[in-house]
């Protein structure tokens, strides 16, 4: 098996490992383990692949899960922001403006992930 076919097979196996079912729900621990296991393979790509479907699928999946993991680091901060918003009077303009200003950086960190995901669908 040549190097290209080996890489394609490795990508296919990695994807099958995590995409057992189309509607599978992964725990944070499951996809974190998968990311660690396949980090070296992901880092072996000098550029994102564009021609071989299996390589594109693996690269996209790894990248998305890595980005999701980064977003999860904001989980507590996002929960606190939502709790703060829902516990106050959201009809108060001054409160809304202060809340928006306070949480602007959090919004920026989370929205980039969402935009990236939506654009690929």
C-alpha positions in Angstrom: 0.0 0.0 0.0 1.5 3.3 -1.0 1.7 6.3 1.4 -1.3 8.1 0.0 -3.5 5.0 0.3 -2.2 4.4 3.8 -3.1 8.0 4.8 -6.6 7.7 3.2 -7.2 4.4 5.1 -6.0 5.9 8.4 -8.4 8.8 7.9 -11.3 6.5 7.0 -10.6 4.3 10.1 -10.4 7.4 12.4 -13.7 8.7 11.1 -15.5 5.4 11.4 -14.1 5.1 15.0 -16.0 8.3 16.1 -18.9 8.3 13.6 -20.4 5.0 14.6 -23.9 6.2 13.8 -25.1 9.2 12.0 -27.0 10.3 15.2 -24.4 9.4 17.7 -24.0 11.7 20.8 -20.5 11.9 22.0 -19.4 12.7 25.5 -16.7 15.3 26.0 -14.4 12.6 27.2 -15.0 10.5 24.1 -14.1 13.2 21.6 -11.2 14.5 23.8 -9.7 11.0 23.7 -10.2 10.8 20.0 -8.5 14.2 19.5 -5.5 13.1 21.6 -5.3 9.7 19.7 -5.3 11.3 16.3 -3.5 14.6 17.0 -0.2 13.5 15.4 -2.0 12.4 12.2 -3.9 15.7 12.1 -0.7 17.6 12.5 0.9 15.7 9.6 -1.2 17.7 7.2 0.8 20.7 5.9 -2.3 22.1 4.4 -6.0 21.1 4.7 -6.7 18.4 2.1 -9.1 19.3 -0.8 -9.1 16.3 -3.2 -9.6 13.0 -1.3 -13.0 12.8 0.4 -11.7 10.7 3.3 -8.9 13.1 4.1 -11.2 16.1 3.9 -13.7 14.4 6.2 -11.1 13.5 8.8 -9.5 16.9 8.7 -12.8 18.7 9.0 -14.1 16.5 11.7 -10.9 16.9 13.7 -10.8 20.6 13.3 -14.5 21.0 14.3 -14.1 18.9 17.4 -10.9 20.8 18.4 -12.8 24.1 18.0 -15.7 22.7 20.0 -13.3 21.8 22.8 -12.0 25.3 22.8 -15.6 26.7 23.0 -16.3 24.4 25.9 -13.7 26.3 27.9 -16.2 29.2 27.9 -19.0 27.0 29.2 -19.1 28.3 32.8 -18.7 31.9 31.7 -21.6 31.5 29.2 -23.8 29.8 31.8 -23.1 32.7 34.2 -23.9 35.3 31.5 -27.2 33.6 30.7 -28.1 33.2 34.4 -27.3 36.9 34.9 -29.5 37.9 32.0 -32.5 35.7 33.0 -32.4 36.7 36.7 -32.6 40.5 35.9 -35.1 42.6 34.1 -34.2 42.1 30.4 -36.6 44.9 29.5 -34.4 47.5 31.1 -32.4 49.1 28.3 -29.5 50.2 30.6 -29.2 46.6 31.9 -29.2 45.2 28.4 -26.5 47.6 27.2 -24.3 46.9 30.2 -24.8 43.1 29.8 -23.9 43.3 26.1 -20.8 45.3 26.8 -19.7 42.9 29.6 -20.2 39.8 27.5 -19.0 41.1 24.1 -15.7 39.2 24.3 -17.5 36.0 25.3 -19.8 36.5 22.3 -16.9 37.0 19.9 -15.2 33.8 21.2 -18.3 31.7 20.7 -19.7 33.2 17.5 -16.7 32.4 15.4 -17.2 28.7 16.0 -20.9 28.9 15.1 -20.3 30.9 11.9 -17.6 28.4 10.8 -20.0 25.5 11.4 -22.9 27.1 9.6 -20.9 28.1 6.6 -19.9 24.5 5.9 -23.5 23.2 6.0 
